[in-house]
Amino acid sequence: MLFCGQIYTYMERAGRAVSLKAGKVADKAFVSMDENTLVADAAKTMYERKECTIIVTRNDPNTRSRIPAGIITERDIIYRIVAQNRGPFKVTLKDIMSAPLITVDSEATAEQALSIMKENDIGRLPVISRKGVIMGLLTMKMLVKRVSIGNAAQAE
């Protein structure tokens, strides 16, 4: 198992695969929910869809579209709800989300995404289009997998 510091070192040595665009590497099957969703409903969705991250969204009054507002993980639910004995049927995602949301442009390289993750000590990074639309979710695990595939292809 790789630890966080080892992952960064591994990625930095990876070469060509790190130049892939964040939008190409990101998982397009992410889960997003409104900031007013109850934590209990979000946890149920996470369980049913086997996801550990939700991108929290809100309505943008100017464009009348959904915009990313924050992010929550299973860990947030454990630390901010369960450990503090708060009621998941009374607390909304807005109350526990990590915000402001740190994102990466879909045209950025995997290396740039890695740098953002490293600077902010985060393992998940939403990928956003130039128009502010959520394109996908980039995770450290995904980057390592993609780089491993890229390195195997280079060796052939």
N, C-alpha and C positions, 0 to 999 in steps of 0.2 A: 504494500500500500504506500502510495506517495503522500507525503505531507506537504502543506502549503508552500513552504520555502523550496522544497525539492521540485514541486511542480513548476514554479517560476524559473528555476535553473534549467530544468528539462525543456521548457518552452523556449527559453532564450537561445538554447543550443540547437533548436530544431531546424533552423534554416528556412528553405523555400516555403514550407507549409505555413509558416507564420505570416506570410504575405497574403494569404487568402483574405477575402473581404468578409467582414463581420456578418453582413447580410447573407452570405452564402453558407456560413458555418452555423448560424443560429438555428435553434429549434423553432420551427414555425407552429408547432402544436402546443403553444403555451396557453395558460389559463389566465383570463382577466375577469375582474368583477368590479362592480360599482363600490365606491368608498362607503356607501351607506348600508352595505350588506352586513348582516350579523356574522360575527366570528363563527358561531355554530354552523351556519349555512356554508361558509367558506371551508370549514374543516370537513364537513360532509362531502363537499365537492372534491376536495383534495384527496380524501379517502377513496371515493368512487373512481376518480380518474387517475389514481396513483401518481399524483403530482405533489411536489414538496414546496412549490413556489406559486404565488399568485401575484400578477401585476394588477395593482389597484388603479382604477380609472375614475374620472369624474367628467361631467358635462362641461364643455367650454361654451360659455354664453355667446362668445363672439362668432364661433364657427358652427355652433350647434352639433359638434361632434364629440366623440369620447377622446379624452387625452389622458396620458399616463400621469398619475399623481404620486404613487408610492409603490412599495413592494412588501409582501409579507411571506414568511417562510414557516415551516412547521416549528422551527425553533422559536420564532416570535410568539406563536400560540402557547408554547410550553412556558416560556419565560414571562410573557406579559399577561397571560390569562391564568393558566393552571397554577404556576408557582405563586402568583399573587392572589389566588383564590377569588378571581373576578368571574362574573357570570358571562359565559359565551353567548347567552341568549339576550344580553343587554348591551354588549359592547360591539361597536361596528369596526370595520376594517380601518376606517379613518383614524380611530382611536389608537390603533396599535401598529399601523404601517410605518415603515422606515421612509422618511421623506426629508428633504426633497429627493426625488428619484435621480440616481446617477445612471446615465445612459451612454450609449455609443452610437455614432452615426453608422448607418448601414454600409456606407462606402469606406469606412475606416478599416484598417488591416487588423488581422487577428493579433498582431504584435501591439498595435495601439490599444486594442481592447484589453489585452493582458496588462499593459502599462496602467490603464485606468483601474483595473481590478487590484493591481498591486498597490498603487498609490492610496486607494480607498479601503484596502483590506476587505474586499468583498469577493464572493465566489459566484455571484450571478449578476448578469448585466443585460438589461433590456436593450434591444437594437431598435433604433428609431429611424424612420425615413426623414428626408429633408423637410417633408411636410408635417412632421410630428406624429406620424402614424406608427404604431407599434408593429414592427416587422417580425420579431421573434425574441427569443431569450437565449443568451449565450451563457454557458456555465463553464467552470474550470474543467470539469470532467469531459465536456464536449471538445474543448480545445485540445486537451491531452489526447483524446481519441483521434481527432482529426490530424493532429501532428504525427501521431504514430502511423496512421495510414499513409500520410504524405512521405514520411521517412522510409517506409517499406517500399513505396513506389519508386523513390529515388535510388534505393539500393538495387533494384532490378535492372 
